[in-house]
Amino acid sequence: MTSEPHTDPAPVPEPELTEQEGVGVSDALQRLWTPHRMAYILGENKPDSDSSDGCPFCRVLDSEQADEDTLVVARGELVFAILNLYPYNPGHLMVLPYRHVADYTELTPEETVAVAEFTQQAMRVIRSVSAPHGFNIGLNQGPVAGAGIAAHLHQHIVPRWGGDSNFMPVIGHTKVLPQLLGDTRSMLAEAWTRT
């Protein structure tokens, strides 16, 4: 029986820490920079008008890209589920009607039922994949109510865990997510078909 010689893995390089000149007296805090969040802050991908032409959700629906590339998790007859591009927590989904409508009162009775059923299914799927302790579910109607894309109604399904609002989002205004969106989408899409 031959054994292979033991080799130590290559050393992992330490992250490079960069100090910024001219910002005041140094302190003991480390900074976690998340420049990718500037896209959201500056309104990247937000529509220029309320029409469906500039709507990012309608662009996803009109796209010839695969669902894996557009983060669509599941499609129904009247509605679809998609991962939030700027999630509050891992698995943050949105349920939307295909129709470009802005207000909950504009949904047909059939669309209203479809949104509710897809929301229930999304909860079951997320529970089967990541066992959250609870959920925040809601619609933000209009920009003043927090709707980033107010022209196309979308219901948020945000999984929650005890302690998920630690110092990072509360004080640091930074969300640390343990998984890439594409990986999350794959897990949820696969679970959607069996749940």
C-alpha positions in Angstrom: 0.0 0.0 0.0 1.6 3.2 -1.1 0.8 6.5 0.4 1.1 9.9 -1.2 3.5 12.3 0.5 1.7 14.9 2.6 1.9 18.4 1.2 0.6 21.5 2.9 -1.9 23.6 0.9 -0.6 26.8 -0.6 -0.8 29.6 1.9 -3.8 31.9 1.5 -2.6 35.5 1.1 -3.8 38.0 3.6 -6.3 40.6 2.2 -4.6 43.9 1.3 -5.6 46.7 3.7 -5.5 50.1 2.1 -5.4 53.3 4.1 -7.0 56.4 2.7 -5.0 59.5 3.0 -6.6 62.7 4.4 -9.7 61.2 6.1 -8.8 62.1 9.7 -7.3 60.3 12.6 -6.8 56.5 12.3 -9.0 54.4 14.5 -9.2 50.7 15.3 -12.1 49.9 13.0 -11.7 47.9 9.8 -13.9 48.9 6.8 -15.7 46.6 4.5 -16.1 48.4 1.3 -19.0 47.4 -0.9 -18.7 49.6 -4.0 -21.1 47.4 -6.0 -23.9 48.9 -3.8 -23.4 52.3 -5.5 -25.2 50.9 -8.5 -28.4 50.7 -6.4 -27.8 54.0 -4.6 -27.3 55.8 -7.8 -30.4 54.3 -9.4 -28.7 52.0 -12.0 -31.3 49.9 -13.8 -34.2 52.2 -12.6 -36.6 53.1 -15.3 -36.6 56.6 -16.7 -40.4 56.6 -17.0 -43.4 54.6 -15.9 -43.8 52.9 -19.2 -42.9 49.2 -19.8 -40.2 50.2 -22.2 -37.7 51.2 -19.5 -38.9 48.7 -16.9 -36.2 46.3 -15.8 -38.8 43.6 -15.0 -40.3 43.9 -18.4 -36.8 43.8 -19.9 -36.2 40.5 -18.1 -39.5 39.1 -19.6 -38.6 40.3 -23.1 -35.1 39.0 -22.9 -34.0 36.0 -24.8 -31.5 35.1 -22.0 -32.1 32.0 -20.0 -33.9 32.3 -16.6 -30.5 31.4 -15.0 -29.0 34.6 -16.4 -32.0 36.8 -15.5 -32.5 35.3 -12.0 -36.0 34.2 -12.7 -36.8 31.4 -10.3 -40.2 30.2 -11.5 -42.8 31.2 -14.1 -46.6 30.7 -13.7 -49.4 31.5 -16.1 -49.9 35.1 -14.8 -47.0 35.8 -12.5 -43.3 35.0 -12.0 -40.8 34.9 -9.2 -37.4 36.5 -9.5 -34.5 37.1 -7.1 -34.0 40.6 -5.9 -30.8 42.0 -7.5 -30.2 43.9 -4.3 -31.3 41.5 -1.6 -31.9 42.3 2.0 -31.2 38.7 2.9 -30.2 35.5 1.1 -33.2 34.1 -0.9 -35.0 37.5 -1.1 -37.6 36.9 -3.9 -40.1 39.0 -5.6 -43.4 37.9 -7.1 -44.7 40.0 -10.0 -47.5 39.9 -12.5 -46.4 39.7 -16.1 -48.6 42.7 -16.9 -46.9 46.0 -16.3 -49.2 47.5 -13.6 -48.2 49.8 -10.8 -51.0 49.5 -8.2 -52.4 46.5 -6.3 -55.9 47.6 -7.2 -55.1 47.3 -10.9 -54.6 43.5 -10.6 -57.3 41.3 -12.0 -58.9 38.8 -9.5 -57.0 36.0 -11.3 -53.7 37.9 -10.9 -54.4 38.6 -7.3 -54.9 34.9 -6.6 -51.8 34.0 -8.6 -49.6 36.5 -6.6 -50.9 35.0 -3.4 -50.4 31.4 -4.5 -46.9 32.2 -5.8 -46.1 33.9 -2.5 -47.1 30.8 -0.6 -45.1 28.6 -2.9 -42.1 30.9 -2.5 -42.3 30.6 1.3 -42.5 26.8 1.1 -39.5 26.7 -1.2 -37.4 29.1 0.9 -38.3 27.1 4.0 -37.2 23.8 2.4 -33.9 25.3 1.2 -32.8 27.5 4.1 -35.2 27.1 7.1 -35.7 30.8 7.9 -37.3 31.7 11.3 -39.8 34.0 9.7 -40.5 36.3 6.7 -41.2 39.9 5.8 -43.8 40.0 3.0 -45.0 43.2 1.4 -45.7 45.5 -1.4 -44.3 49.0 -1.5 -46.8 51.2 -3.3 -45.2 54.3 -4.8 -41.7 55.8 -4.4 -42.7 57.5 -1.1 -43.5 54.1 0.3 -40.1 52.7 -0.7 -40.8 51.3 -4.1 -37.6 51.4 -6.1 -39.4 50.5 -9.2 -42.9 51.8 -8.6 -44.3 51.3 -12.1 -44.3 47.5 -12.0 -46.0 46.0 -9.0 -43.8 43.5 -7.1 -44.3 41.7 -3.8 -41.2 41.1 -1.7 -40.7 37.8 0.2 -37.7 38.3 2.5 -36.6 35.3 4.7 -35.5 36.3 8.2 -33.4 34.6 10.8 -32.8 35.5 14.4 -29.8 37.9 14.6 -29.8 38.7 10.8 -29.9 42.4 11.6 -26.5 42.6 13.4 -24.2 45.6 13.4 -23.4 45.3 9.7 -26.7 46.5 8.3 -27.8 48.5 11.3 -24.6 50.5 11.8 -22.5 49.8 8.8 -25.3 50.0 6.2 -23.8 46.9 4.6 -25.4 43.5 4.0 -23.0 40.5 4.0 -24.5 37.7 1.9 -23.0 34.2 2.0 -23.9 33.1 -1.5 -23.8 34.4 -5.0 -27.2 35.2 -6.6 -26.7 32.6 -9.3 -26.1 29.9 -6.7 -29.1 31.0 -4.7 -31.3 31.1 -7.8 -30.2 27.5 -8.8 -31.1 26.2 -5.3 -34.5 27.9 -5.2 -35.4 27.0 -8.8 -34.6 23.3 -8.2 -36.6 23.3 -5.0 -39.5 25.0 -6.7 -40.1 22.0 -9.0 -40.1 19.5 -6.1 -41.9 21.5 -3.3 
